[in-house]
Every structure is written in structure tokens, then in C-alpha cells.
Amino acid sequence: MPPGASKVTLMKKRLSLFVAILVGFVGLGLTPALAVDERVIDVVAVTWAGAGAPAGDVNVVAKAVDVEVNADWKKFTTLYGDTKDRTISFKTGKVLTEPISLTAKMACIGPAASEFLSSIKPEAYKRLGISDYSKRYLVVVAPKAGCVWSGRAPLGNAKSVSGMLVLHDSASSYVITHELGHTFGLGHSNFLRCDNAANDGAWSDTCKAVEYGGTIDVMGNIDTSSPLNTYHQWRMGYLDDSQIKQVWQSEVVNLAPSDFANGIRAIYMRDGKAAYWIEYRRKLDGATYKPGLVIFRLDPPPITSIVSPNPEDASAGEFGAFLGTDVWMLNLDTYQYRDSKSIGGSMTALTATTYSGNLSFSAVASETGAAVTIKRKNDGMAPPVPLVVAFEQWRSPGMTILQAGYEGTDTAISAFEAQVDGVVKSVKSSDVENWYPTYLNPFTAPKTVYLKDLPEGTYNFALRAIDMAGNKSEWSKTQKVTVDLGRPTTTNEFNFISASGNQVTVAWSGAKDAGSGLCQTNLVSPDGLIVQTSTAKAAPTLKVTNGQTLSATAQVFDCIGNGVSGDLSVTNTYTPADKSSRTGKWAAAGASYPTGALKCSGKCTASFSASGRFDVISGTGAAVVSAGSKVLATIPDSKVAKLRVAASVDLGSNKQVLRLTGSNFVLVAINSINASFANTVNLDRAAAVVDSSLSDTKQAALAKYGFAQTDFSQEWTVLPMSGGTTTDDPTLDLCNGKFASESDRLERRQVVVSKPKSPYAFLSSEVVRYSSVAAAQAAQKELVKILAQCQADKGYTDATGALIPYTFAEIKNIPAGVVGEGSRVFVRATIDSGANARQLLGFYQFNGAIFTGLYVLTTSEVAYTDAQVATWLQVAATMASRLKG
């Protein structure tokens, strides 16, 4: 799927879909105050040929915003005892009375629905006459389109001050209120329902996740008068981390009610791989539950355990370990939920036990709080033995020596101790770098041990962990390790190795490491591409074009990952023997030597005009190297018909005549190398990025054709994009065209190349295996046709009827290495104009039943230069080489 055209998604964001239900909300018993944070909602409507009228027009929706929605969000964001006004309210801004006519019926799901969301917003504000809508919300009212949902909104975050939502045949204030919750980054309040009537259980066919079923608050799908749950309040910043008690042992916690501003307002615990969030709900007017504890699960279910009316949920990707936006409420009492029309009972209780039986809770409740007694069965249990990475895999000073998954225990590790040749020593424990919140570690980074923090030397090593209660684990398996924290040393010394055509191979003999030896030397282009690499333990070899300067960033790493980086410049001048002035009888040296090498029969001389330091390259025989009357070197005799560096001499800065004299010898060339390595900085090799998708044999096979992590310098990350390992998303997404060949795809792999502050909005490669060669050829023909139409129309018309302009430019000097013209489509275009302009390079190449795409996108008004295009054409040639096997 190429970027810029219409449907690229760089990050996985679940768009919320649900059946809407009318709602009323009874207050918290507080006097509403004028909100300090008042936000504006604009309202527009859409229609299309054959569409009916929506359930409510824009004026009805505007009134709902000003009355019910405004009152709801004031209540949700007003907490009892709050000393600062953090109330959020909403009011109607502008209303567009004339519906926006679409060219086709609004899409309900998939990429087309996402495209509608992205395209309707600028068009709506264009018609409203508002140029800056960065701090405004938009409601789009749509007639019946056959969608299962009544509202849809892209997920925002707690700091969002704008957003949008679509109402599908609805004017419900509840739907609007719920969708606005998504713009704040709130997920759904769901329900954990066990068919065996258990209150809690492992996710399975028996215990399932019922979407929207946790009707404790507005983020379910039922009319409720309850305040937001404390997890969602925390996501919005309405309670601090200090108000959440993490409990690792048996103890008593005094919980404040969920609608209070002060005190401990939530408890977080984990039990194996399950994570629990506990709050206390007091009695409120209009609340249908009894006062008591509410317990949520934070560990997400597998997709197979989700019960949802939304078809997209069944085909979504797994949640992963990251801390999500959804919660799953346990049924602690008589609560029942089958659908939005069949509910009853209370979900709260004063006692509860987790499904493992390890945790139990009992509460003594009052109007102002609850004293919660927590008992953990395994108090005093030693933490698990640390899983230490095998020494053979220690490749970066910045890597953690602990294997992933070690942190998934019932307690938190506070420190580590090491055993060094049998002596117990404290070892530095650090927060995991680049940590992101997970459902097992939502607040603080787990502790780990980094290679760089171990003592230097060679010794027998073992590790043990100490938890928050002071319990110590058993020792890990003892390993013999060598810890080398010294960095490679570098000088400007290079030596000639060989020559082939206009390419010369040189050895960087000045690059060394006295400890573990060198393991990786990279040359990196300004775009971050690794253009050459060597794994030599010493004197890494590089290829240089004769007479041209090789300039690149060089990275030199030892085998532990200590490194240096700097600006490398190498110019090689290779002058073959046939370019010399000669006396005597000379002839071509033969196939054993490079072109230009000569063989002397009898007594001969060869002269060069030269200066500086250079090597004399010869073969068999002996000779004398002199300048004027001074002998500079004597080349010893050799009987082996093999190229050798026979002498190294330095003539100084002034040019002189260098003469070689001898009988029956082979002269290959003289070679000089001018090199510098400057502006050096220390650089640790980064820990390897784990791409779990490569465990799939089909993905591993496709990965050979596209970008890999080894193609880029370590500051770049190469990983599959969301949905990139499936055929759910489109591939040939050029100019919003329709491609019948998409149905003939068998396998797909699309990766995204990214780094902080990347100059590219999107840099990606895509590989597709079609069902047959004919199917791939049909896809190429479709691309040619769509491109021609887009060029003729100078763009395409989106769902709102607006023209998205494309300006195409010629791609010059296409290299010989790419696939033939009948098997490719190359695109160089500016998409849209002004602030919305994007620059696209798209290289589509086919060979047999395999397709590779290379997509380079920037959000700039400045078009790519010919030099930039040439750089990416060479990358396309590399892709073609892989494609051809």
C-alpha cells in the first residue's frame, strides 16, 4: 500500500464502532460550575444520491450538544472536593444547514471508512469558512448507510483539544457524549462474562470479553448515571499516579470513592499474567449498583474471546502487551448483560477473589470510603530466577542481559546481585530504557541489568533478583563471560587488496580493537542506508571506485558493541602498468592479473610521475624501485603468479619520476590511498530489534525481497506496519484507483522504516505474492491504466467531490539494474498543494508472481530533486536485484 494516495495508516488505532442507545445522566450531587475549559463543536451533515433523511437534523444535534452533552461532560469532569476547577463543557459553534453531497454512500468499515473521516473534515471546515480548526470539534450527521454502529470517532488522547465524530442515522446525545470520550483517548467499558457463572476467569471460550457490556459508565452502551471509572479518569489526568496504590503483599488500603478528587482512589495488582484495577463506588442518586468494589481486568483478551457486534473486532490484530484504552469489568454480584436491551443487577460487592485464588479482597464501606483488606497467598515467596541471555548473544553495551518476559511475575523486582567468580557483589539495577506502559507495568519501568554496568574482565558470572519485600531468588546458571568496555581505535591507514574494473578493494588496517576484536563496520549514507558493511575481526575491507572519493559515515563496532562513528573520506588512485612509460619488451600479464598488468621479458623499466605515499603492486619476479639515483625499495623475487603489494614508498609532496627496473617480472600497478576519519564520536551498537513476524515462514520468505533492519543504520527501525502481514489492507493504492487484482494476493508483507525526527512521513517497502504470474501481470497493467488516468485527470475526485490534485514529474536516468519497462511502474509526483502538499516516489516492480513496492513520502511543498530521485532509484535497483533472486 503506497503512501499519500488515500489510505496509509502508520500506527494502529482502533476506531470505535457501536450501537447507540439514548441516555440520561443523573448528577453527582454537586452544584455545576461554569467550566473553565469550554470547547466548541461544529455540526455538518452529509448525504448522497438515494439517501434518506437522518434520524435528526443538524439543529437537533446542535441542541443536544448545548443541553445534554454539555451537562454530561460537566458532571464527568467535576469531582467532589476538587480544589481546582477542571471541568470541561461543550457548546455548539457553527452549523452548516446545507448537507455536503458525497459521490457515493458513506463507507461503514475498512480503509474506505477511514478515508471518509480524513477527507470530510477539511471539506466541512472549508464550507464552514473556518481555516484554523485545530481547537474545534466536528460532528458529522449521516443518514442510514447500513452500518451496525450509531457513532464513530478516531481515538485521541488526554491532551486533545479537537476531534471529530460521525453520527449514523442518530441524533442521540448519549452517542455524542460517548464518542467525545474517545477523542479524549478513552476506550470502552467492557464486561468479562463467564458462561460457568464464575466472577473471574482466564480468557477462553468460557470467559469472554463482551464489548460495551461493562455499563458502569458512559463508555459502555447503556444509559447510566454513573461517573467515569477511575481508570478512564486516570487516562484523562483526573487522578495522579500517587492516588493509585500498587499492592504486592497482604495489606489494608483505604480507598476514597470513585467520584472524589482526593485520597487513594484505585488499587492496581497483578496476579500472574492477569492485571486488576479496583475502585470503590459509593451510593449515588440514580445509580443502579449497590455501594461496593468494582474490579476491572486490564490484561486484554485474545481476539477469539471477544464478543462484539462490530465485524472489524473479529478481524482486528491482537492487542499486545501495551497498556490499552479498554477495561473489562468483573461481575462480583448479580449483574447480567446479554445485549443493550437485556441488563440487570449490580456488579459491585464487598468481597471478591481472583480466578487463581491467590488474591482476595474484603471491604468495609462507608459514605466517604472503604477499608479494603487484601490477602495474597504467596507472601514471602522468592521471585523467579532471572533469565540471563547467553553470553554468545551479548552484542551491545546498551543491551539488557535479561531475557524478555522475565518481568511477568506477581511482584516487582527492586534490585539484583551478581556472583563474580563466587564472590557476591551488588550490581547496578536500572530502569528499562525506552520503556512504555504495559498492563503488567503501567506506572513505572521494570528493573533490569545492562551489559555496560557489569565489571570488566573475564569471570564466572551468575545473577539473582531481589523483590520489593526483600525476597531473593535462586542464582541463575553460571556462565563464563568476558566484559570489554573499551572502544575500537582508528587511524587513517588503508592498504590495497585487489582491483577489478574500476573498483578497488582496500583494507582499513587502522581500524582495530585490542579487546574482543571488531565484529561490524558499516558505511552509512546521509539517508541512513548502509551502503557497505564488513564483519572482519580486523582490517575491514571496503570497495572504492578508482579516482572518485568515497564519503560516508563510518561506524566501527567491536564484538561487545562498543563503537565509534565519524566522517570517512577515501580516495583511491590506481594507475595500471600500461599507463606507465616503459623501455624493454612488455606484454599483457595474463588472466591471473587485473586488466592493465604487464609482464616484462628480459630487462625492462617502467616509469610513473608520482608524489606522496603509494604501494607498488606486482606479481612474479623481482625489481628495484628508485627515484633519481636513490633506491627506495627492493622487490623480492616471487614464483607465484599472484598479485601482491610488493613495496610501499613515500615520495613526499613534490612530484618525482618513480622508476621500476628489473628482468622478467610482472608489474600490475601503483596505487595511492588518501583517507581521513574525522569528527569521531562514541557510539554503542544498539540492541537488536525483535521482529516477531519473522517466526512465520511465509513472512520470513517475503522479507528477503524488501527492506530489512540490516539495510539501515541502527537509529532506524524496520518493522511491519499495522496490518502489514495480512492482505486486509490494499496494495495498489495509487490515485484512489480500484484494483480487481487485489483479490488475487496470497501473501503480503509491508514494513515501515522510521526513526525519531525522520525526514520522511512514510518510508516503506512492500512485498506481495500473487496467486499466479498472470495475476501479477494483471496488477501491473491495472497500475499502468490507473496512472495514465490520474495523469490525464491531474488527480482524482474524493468522496466529497473535491479534486485531490497530482502533479507528475519525469524520472530521469533510470539505472540498468531495475526490472524491465513492461514489469514496472515508477511514480514521481506532488500530491495536493500548499500546506497539504506531499511528495511521493513510488517504485512498483514485478517479477513472476512476486511484486515489490518502494514508497518514499515527505510532507513538503518542495519537490524531490533529481539527485534525491537518483538515490532512491539505486535502492529500487537493489530491490530489483532481490526480486530477481
N, C-alpha and C positions, 0 to 999 in steps of 0.2 A: 504494500500500500504506500504510494508516494505521498509526500507532504504537500501542504499548501493548496491542493486541488479542492478538497472539501472535507475529508473525514479523518484526519490524522489525530490520534489520541496518544499523548506521550505518557500520561500517568493513569493508573487505574482509578477511576472514580465511579462509584456506584450511583446511578441516577435513581432517585426514589420514585417508585410507582406504587399506587394503592387505590383501593376502593374507598371513596369518600363517604363520610357519614355526617349529617348535621349535628352540631354540638352546641351546648350551652355551658357556661362555666360559672360556678358559684365562687365567690371571692374567698380570700384567706382571712377575712375578718379584719382587714386593715383599711384605713382610710386612704383612698387613692390620692397620690400627689401628682402634680404636673411633672411629667417626665423631663429630666434634663436632656435626655437623648431622644429627640423626636425625629423620626425618619419618614421619608416621602415615598409613596407608592403611586406610580403612574399606571393607568389602565388602558389597554387597547383590545380590540377584538380582531379575529381573522375569520375568513370564510373562503369558500371555493365553489366551483360550479356544482350544482346539485345539493349543496349543503343546506340543512335546515337551520332554524334559529336555535341558539344555545338556551340552556335552562334559565339563564338570567343574563340581561344585557350589561353593558359596561357601567351604567348608572347604578344598577342593583349591586354590582360588585363594589363600586366606589362607596356606597352607603355601608355595606358590610365591613369594609376596611375601617371607615371612620367610627363605627359603633362597636360591633362585636370583636373584630380583630384587635383594634386598639385597646379595648378593655382587657382582652385576654392577655396580651403581652405585658401590659402594665402589671397585672396580677402575678404573672410568672416571674417577673424581674423585681418584685418588691418583697423583701424578706423581713420577717418580724425581728425588730431590734436592730435593724441596719442603721448605722450612724451616718452613712453617706448615701445620697440618692443615686442609685444605679439603674433606675427604671428606664425601660425602653418603651416607647409608644410609636404608633404609626398613624399617618394621616394621608388622605388622597392628595395627589399632586395634580397632574394634567390627565384629562380623559379624552381619548380620541373617539369621537362619536361615529365616524365612518369606518367600517371594518376594512382591514387590509385583505385584498383578494389574492389568494395563493393560486399558483398554476396547477396544483394538484392537491388532493386530500392530504391533510396532515398525517405524517407517519407516527405510529404509536411506539415502536420499538426499534432497536438496532441503530446502525450508523446513520440512517436517514433521519431518525428522530433526533439524534444528536446534532445533525447538520441543521435541522429546522431551528433548534434552540439557538445555535450560534448565528444563524442568518437573520432571524426575525428581530432580534434585539436592535441592531443598528438601523434596520429599516423602520422599526417602530419609532425610534427616537428621531430619526430623520423627519418623519411625518409629524411628530410632536413639536418639532422645531427646537430640540434640545441638543446642543453639541457636546456638553460635558455631563455625562450621566454616571460618573464614577462613584457618586454617593446617592444614588437613587435606586429604587426597586421597581420592577416591572411585572405586572400581571397581564398575561395574555389569555383572553377568553375565547375558547374554541367551541364550535358546535360538535355534535356527536360524530365520531370518526371510527367507531368500532373498537376503541381502546378499553382495556379492562380497568384502567385507572381513572380517577377523577382529578388527580393533580400530579404534577411532575416538576421537580426543581433540581438543578445542579447543586452538588454539595459545596458549601462554602466553609468558613471557619469562624472561630470566635471573634476574630478581628475584622470580619467582613462588614462593610458599611453599604453594600449594594448586593443585588441579587435579582433573580427573575424566577417566575413560575408560570406554568401553563395550567389553566382550568379546562377540563374536558367535560363539556355539557354539564357544568355545575357553577353555581354562584355561592356555594357553601362557605360561610365564614370559618367553619372548622377546618375545611380543606386548606384555605388560605393560611390560617394560623399554623397548621401542621407543616405546610410547605415552607413557611418562613423559618421554622425550626431547622430545616435542612440547610437554609442559607447561613445559619449560624454554626454549621458543622455538626448538627445533631443527627444521629441515626434513629433507628426505630426502637420502640419499647416492645420487645417480643416476648414470647412465652415458651418455657420448657414444659412440654406436656408428655407424660409417660403413660403409655397405654395400660401398664400394670398398676396404675393409681399411685405410684411412688411419687414422693415430693421432689426427688432429685435422682439423677442417673447419668451414666456415661452416654454421650451421643451415640445413637444407634437407630435401628428400626423400631425399637420400643420407646425410646425417649427422643422426641423430635423437637425441632425449633419451629414454632408456629409464628410466621411473620405477622406483625401488628398485634399479636394476641396478648401482649403484656399491657393491658389497658389501665395501668396505674396512672398514666399521664397522657398529655395531648399527642405524644409521639407514637401512640398506638393508633387504632382506628375506631375508637368508641368515644361517645360523648362522656366527658369526665370533668369533674370539678376539682381534681387533684393538682397540686403544684408539680412542676418538673421534678423528676427523680434527681437525686444528688449527683449521680454520675454525669448527667447532662448539665446540671448546674456547674459542676467542676469543669466540664469541657468549655463552658461559656465564661469561666472565670469568676463564678459567684461563690465558690469556696476555694480556699487555698490548700496547697498540699499539706500544710500544717494542721488542717482541720480533718485530715484523713489519717486514721490510726492503722498502721501496718502491724499486725499481730503475728508473732512467730511462736509464742508459747501460751500456756494457760494463763489467763488474767481476766480482770474485770475492767470494762470500758464504759464510761458514762457518755451516752450518745444524746446529743441535742436533737429535737425534731427536725425533719427534713425541710420545713419552711422557716426555720430560724436562721438568722445571719451569723450567729456566734456559736462557739463551742466546737467539740468534736462532732462531726455530722455524718461521718461514714467510716466504716471499718473495711479494710482490704485484707484478705487472706488468700493463700493458695494451698491446695491440697493435691499433691502430685502434679498433674498437668491441668487440673481444674483451678479456676480463679474465681473468687467470690467477693461481692461488693454488698455490704449490709448497711441499711439505713433504718431509722425509726420514724414511723408515721403516727402523728397524734390524731385525735378526733377533730374533724373539721366539718362545718356545716356543708351538707351536700355530698360528702364523701361516702361511698358505698362500702368501704372496707372498715374493719374493726381496728382500733389502735393496736399497733404491734410492729414487729420487724418485717421488713421487706428485704428479700435476698435476691440478688441478680448474679447470673453467671456472666463472666467476661470472656471465657475461652470460647471461641467461635465453633459452630458445628461444621461438619463436612457438608458439602452441597447435597449429598444424598439424604441427609437428615432434615432438610428444610422443607416445610410445608408452606406454600405460598401461592396466591392467586396470580402472581406475576410470572409469565413464561420465561422472562430473562433470568430469574433467580435460579431456575433449574439448570441453565447452561452457563452460569457465571463461573469464573475461576475461584479456586479455593481461597479462603480468607488469608491464610498465612499466619505468622506469629505476631505481626504488628498489632498494636493496640487499636481496636476498631471503634466505630462510632455506635454500633448497636449493643444492646444488652438483652439478656434473656431471663425473665422473671420466673422464680420458682413458685409453685403452688404449695404454700405452707398450711393452708386451711381447706376451705370448701369451694374454692374458686373453680369455675368451669368456663371453658371457652371452646366453641366449635367454629363459630364464624361471628361476624359483626352483629348478627341478629340473635345469637344464642349465647348469652353470658349469664353469670350469676355467682353469688357467693363472695367471700372475702379471700384475698391472697395472703393476708397477714397472720402472724401468730407470735406467741411469746416464747416458743421453743422450736428448735429445728436441729437436724443432724445432716451432715453431708453424706452423699451416697457411699463413700468409702467407710464411713463410720469413724473416721479419725477426728472429726471436728463436731462439737456440739455447742449449741447456744441456748441460753435461757435468759429472759429479760424480766425485770420488774419495772413496769411502765408507770408514768405519771403524765400530767399535762405538760410538764416542762422538760421531759426527757425520759430516758430508760437506762437503768444499770444493767449492762449485758455481761453475763458470765460466760466466758469462752473456755472450753476444755479441749486440749489436744492430747490424744492418746500417746503419741510418740515423743513426749517431752523427754529431753535428755538423750535422745538417740544421736549417735555420731553421724555427721554428714557423710555423703558418699565419697569414695576415694577419687581424687582428681584424675581426670583422663588426660594424660600428658601426651602431646604429639610426639611421634617417633623422631629421634634425633636426625634421621636422614632427611626429614622434611623441614628442618629448621633453615629457612631461606631468607629471613628478613628480620633485622633487629627490632622492627616495629610490630612483629607478629606476636600474638598470644601463643604461649606454649600449651594452652589448654584446648582440648577438642570442643567443638560446638556441641551444645546440648547438655553440657555439664551443669549449667545453671538451673536446670529444671528440677529443683528439689523443693522440699517442704519448708526449708528455712533459707536464710541469706548468709552467704559467706562474708566474713569481715576481715580475714587475714589468712596468710599462708606461711608455712615454714618449710625450709629446704634441708635436705640431708646431703652434705658435700663431703665425700669420702668418709661417711659415717658420722660426721660432726653436724649436729643440729644447729641451724642458723636461721635468723629471721630473714625473710626475703620481701622485697617491696611488693605490695599489692596495689594495683592501680584500677581506676575506673576503665571499663571497656571503651576504647576510642570509637568515635563515630556511632555511639550507641543511639538507638531510637527506642521509644517506649514500646514494650510488648505487653501482652496480657499477663505474663509472668513477672515482668519488671516494669510496671507502669510509671514509677516515680523517680527511681534512682538507677544509675548504671550498675550492673553487677561488677564484682571484683574479678580481676584476672592477674596473671603474671606475664610480663613481656620479656622476650629474649634479651632485650637491651638492658634489663635490670638484674640479670644474673651476673655473678662474679666471673671474671675472665679466667681462662685456664682449661686444662683437661682434667676431668674428675668423674667419679661415680656420683650420679645425681638421682634424688627422689624428692617427692613433694607431698605435703599433706595440707588439708584445709581446716580452718577454724571457723565455726559459725557464730552467730550473734550471741548465743548462750554460752560460748566458750568451749563447746564440744569439739573434739579433734577427730579427724578421720584417720583411717589407716594410711600407711605410706603407699605411694604409687610404686609401680615396678621400677627398680633401679636400672638406670641407663648410663653408659659411658658417653660423655659429651665433651665437646670442645667448643668453648665460647671465645670467639675472636671479635673484638670490637674495634680493632684497628682498620683504617681505610686503605684502599689501594693508593700507590704512589704513581705519579705520571710525569714523564718528561716529553720533550718534542722529538724523541729519537724514533725514526722509522727505517725499516730495511726493505729492500726489494726482494720479492719472492718469485714472481713469474709475470709473463706478458702474453696476451692473446688478443690479436687485432689491436684495437685502440684502448683496450682495458689492461690495466696493470694492477696486480695484486701486491699489496705491501703489508708488512707486519709492524704493528705498533709495539716495538720492543721496549719502549719507555713506559708501557703500562704494566705494572707488576703488583703483586700482593704477597707479602712475606708470611702471612698467616695461613689462611685457608686456601689461598690461591684465587685467581679470577674464575668467574663462572659465567658472566654475561657482560658483553659490551654492545651497546646499541648506538646507532646513529639515527637521530630523530629530526624530521623536517619541521619547518615552522608550523605546519598544520597538526603536528603531533603524531604523524605516521612514522613508524620505524622503517627506515629505508635500507638499513643494513644491520645485521646482528652477528655476533660471534660468541661461541661458548668455549673458546680456547682457555685453558688454565693459565697461559702466559702468552704474551705477544699476539694478541688477537689480530686477525687479518681483515683488511678492507680492500675494496675494489675502487680504483680511481681511473677516470678517463684521462688518457695522456694529454697533457697540455692544458687541461681545464682544472679549475680549483674546486675541490670538494669542500663545501661548507655545510656544517650541520651541528646540532647539539649532540655532544657525545656523553654517554652515561656508562661508567665503568663500575661494575659491582664485583665484590668477592663472593665466595660461596656461602657466606653467612648473610650477605645482603648489605654490607657496608659499602657505600659508593661515593663517587664524586661525579659531578657533572660540570660541563663547561662548553665553551665555543671552540670547536675544532675546525681548522682550516688546513687542507693538504693539497699541494700542487706537485704533480709528478711530471718530470720531463724525461722521456725515454727516447734516446737517439740511437737507432739501429746502426749496425756496422755499415750497411750500404749507403748511409748518409755521410760517411767519412771521406777524407781524401786519402788515396791509397797508392802504394807502389808495390810491385811484385804481382804474382799471379793469384787471383781470388775467384771463388765461385760460391754459389749458394751452398749453405751448410747442410741442407737436407731436412727431412721430416722430423728429426729429433729436436729441432730447434725452431724458435719463432721465426715468422717471416722477417726478412732483412738481415738475418745472421749470415756471415760469410766464413768460408774456410780458405786459409792460406796454404798454397802448395809451394815449398821452397822457402826462401827468405822474403819477408814482407814487412811493410809498415802501414799503419793506419793512423791518421791524424784527425783530431777534433779541436775546434775552438771552444774553450770551456772556462768556467770560473766556479769558485765555491767548492762545496763538498759533493762528491758523487761516487757511485760504485761502478766498477768495471765488471761487465758480465761476459763471461767467456765459457768455452766448452773444453774440448780436448786440447792437449799441447801445452807449451809454456811460452811466456813472453815477458818483456820488460816494459814497465810504464815509466815514462820520463817526461819532463817539461824542460826544454832547453837542454842544458848539459847535466841537469840534476835528475838522478834516478829516484822516482817516487815509490815504486813498489816492484817486486819481482813475483810474477805469477808462476806458481809451481806446476810442474808437469802433471797431466791427468790423462789416463787412458779411457775414462768413462765418458761416453757420448751423452752428456747431461749438462744442462745449464747450471752454472754456478756463479756466485758472487766471488770473483777471484781476487779483487783488491778494492780497498776503499781509500780514496785520496782526497786532499783538500788543497785547491789551488789558490785560495784566498779570494779577495773581492775583485781583483783585476783579471780580465780575460787573458788566457795564455793558450799556446798550442800544446795540446796533450798528444803524446805520440806513444803508440804501442809497436814494439819491434819483436820479431820472433820468427821461428820457422815451423811450418806445418802445424798451425794452431787454428782454433775456431774462435772468432770474435763475434759476440752476439750484439752487444750494445754498451753504451754508457748510460747511467740513469742517475738523476738527481731528484731528491725529495725535499721540498721546502714545507715545513709544517709548524703550526702553533696550536697550543691548547691553553686558552686564556679564560679569564672571568670564571674561575672554578668555584664551585660551592659543594658543600657536603650534601649527599642525597642517599637516604636509606631506601633500599628496594622495598616497595610496598608488599604487604601480604597478598597472596593470590586471591583473586575474586572467584568465588564459587558460583558456577552456573549449573544449577541442579538439573536443568533441562537436558544437559548433555548425557545424563544417565539413560535417556531414551535413545535406542539405537537409530531410529529414524531421524531424530534431531541431530545426533552426532554425525550421521552421514550427510545431512544437508549443511551442517556447519562448515564442512570442508570447502564449500563454494563461496561463502560470504565472509564478512568481517569476523575476525577472531580477536581475543584480547591481545595476542602476540603481535597484532598489526599496529598497535598503538602504544605510545609511551604510557607509563603507569598512572599518570594523573587522569587518564581517560578510563571510563568503564564501558565495557561492551557486554550487554545483557539483552535477552529477549524483551521486546516491548509487551505491554499488556495485551494478551490475545495473540501474540506473535507466533505461538507454536501451534495454532489451530487455523482452520480455513474459515472461521466465523467472520472475520473481517475481510474486506475486499483487498485485492492485489492491484489490479489495473485501474486505479482510481484517478485517471487523468481527465481533467476538464469536466468532471462530473458525468463522465460517459457511462453508458450501460454496456456491460461486457457479459455476453452469454457464456463465454469461456470460463467464467469463474466457477461454474458448476462442475468443470472437468478437472479441478485441482484435487490431488490426492493428499499432498503433504505441503506444509508451509513453515518457514522459519524466518522471522524478521527480527533483527536486533537493532538496538539504538546505541549510538556512541555518544557519551555525554561526559561532562566534567563541570565543576563549578565555573561560572563565568565563561561558558563556552561561546565562541563567536557564532555558533550555528544554532538556529532554532530547532533544527532537526537534521541529524546525520545518521543515515541508516542504510543497511543492506538487507535485501530480501531474497530468499531462495524458494522456489516453488517447483514441485514435481507434478507434472500434469499426467493425466491418465494415458496419454499416448503422444507420439511425435506429432500426429495430425492435430491433436488438441492444442499443443503448444504453438504450432504454426498458425492455427486459427486465432489464437490470442494475439500473436504478433500482427496479423492482418487487421484485427479489431483496433489495436493501438494505432496503426497507421491511419485507419479511417477516422477515428476519433480525433487524432491530432490534426489531420487535414481540415476537419470540420471546425475545430477550435481556432485554427489559424484563419480560416475563411470568415468566421463569425467574430474574430478578435476577442474570444472569451466564451462564456456560457451564461445562461439565464438561470438564476437560482429559484427556489420555491416561492419567493416573494415576488418574482417577476423582474428583479433587478439584474442588470448585466454585471457579471464579475469579469472585468477586462483582463486579457492576457496580451502581453507584447512579446513576440518571439524574436530571438536574435540568432544569427548564424553561428554554428560551431565549426571553427576552422582547424586545419591541420590535425585531422583525426589520425591517431597513430596506427601503424600496421597491426599491432597486437590485438585489436578488438575483433569481435566476430564480424562476419560479412554483412554487407548493407542489407541484404534480404532477411537477416536474422536479428536485426537490432532496430531500436528507435531511440534517438538521442534528443533531449529537450533542453533548451536554454531559454528561460522566459522570466519576465517580470509579471507577477500576478497582482492585480488591483493597482491602486495608485495612492500617493500621498502617505499618510500615517499608516494606512492599511497595506502598503506595498510589501511583497515578499519576493525574494529572488530564488528561483528554482533551477537546479541542474538535476535532470533525471536521465539515467543511462540504463535502458532496458535491453538485455541481451538474452538470446535463446540459443540453445544447442541441444538437439534431440528433444527429449521430453522435459528438460530442465530449463528454468528461467532464473536469471539473477537480475536484481534491480539495485541500483546505487542512487540514493537520493540525498541531495545536499540543499538545505534551505536556510536562508537568512531572512530576518525581518528588517529589511533595509530598503530604502528608496534607491540606493546606489547599485547599479547592475554589476555583475561579475566582470572582472577584466579578462582579457584573453589569456593572461598569464595564470590567473586562478583557474580558468577553464582547463588550460593545458595540464595543470597539476592533477585535477580530478579525472582528466582523460587517461592519464597514466595509471591511476588507480583502477579505472574501468578496464584498462588493458590487463592489469593483474587479475581482475575478476574474470575476464575472458580466458586467461590462461588456466585458471582453476576450472572454469566451466568446460574447457576442452580436455581437462584431465592431464 
